[in-house]
Amino acid sequence: KCDDVNCFSCSLINNVQTCSKCNDGYYLNNGICSKCDKACKTCTDGSFYDCDPYMCAPHYYYQTGENPHCTICSSSCGNCASFSQCTSCQDGFFLTGTQCTSCEMSCKTCHNNNECDSCHEGFYLNINKKCSNCPLNCKKCDSTICSECFDGYLLDYENKCTTKCSSSCLSCSGTSTHCSSCNKGQYLDIKNSICLDCSDECETCSSASV
C-alpha cells in the first residue's frame, strides 16, 4: 500500500517509497501527487491547459485549437461535446437531441416534460408519474405514509412528523429528546443520545476534545 493516498502505484527505490503513478485527478510533481485543475480528469500539471487530451472532468469538454484545454459545459448539461451540445443533463433537465430542457419543477429527474422519474425531498412519485407533496415536515414518504422526517422533527408511531425534536438535537428518533444527530459545533454522546458542545476551537468533533 502506498503511503500517499493519492498515489495509484509506487515502488521502493533505495529503500524510499516513490510514487510512479497518481490517481485520476492528480499528477506527479517531484515524486508527490499534486491535485489537477478541477477541469481535468487526468493531467500533467496544475493548470486547465495541462489536462491530458480529451481527459476532462464531468461537466467539462475538450476545446481544440491553438491552446487546447478543458472548459466548462453549459450549466444545464451533465456532459457535453461542446459548450451547448449536451450528451447528458444535470438533475432537473432531460435531453432533447443535444439540448437540455427543464423538467417539471417538482421533478428531481425526468425523461420528458410530462413524467417524473424521481422527486425532490418532500415529494413522492404518484401513479401518474407526477411528484406530489409528502405530509407536513416529511422528507421521504410513500403517499401519506412518512418514512423519514426533515431535520428537527420526530417520526412518531403513526408515521407522522408533527412533533419537534428537542432544540439541542439536529434530528431525533424514538422520543423528541433522544438525539440521533447534532447541530454544528456539537457531538453526539452515543451512550446517552444527547448532544454536547465541542471545545471552542472546533467546528466539528467526535468528543469534547477531539
Buried (B, 14 or more C-beta within 10 A) or exposed (E): EBEBEBBBEBEEEEEEBBBEEBBEBBBBBEBBBBBBBEBBBBBBBBEBBBBBEEBBBEBBBBBEEEEEBBBBBBEBBBBBEBEEBBBBBBEBBBBEEEBBBEBBEBBBBBBEEEBBBBBBEBBBBEEEBBBBEBBEBBBBBEEEBBEBBBBBBBBBEEBBBBBBBBEBBBBBBEEBEBBBBBBEBBBBBEEEBBBBBBEEEBEEBEEEEE
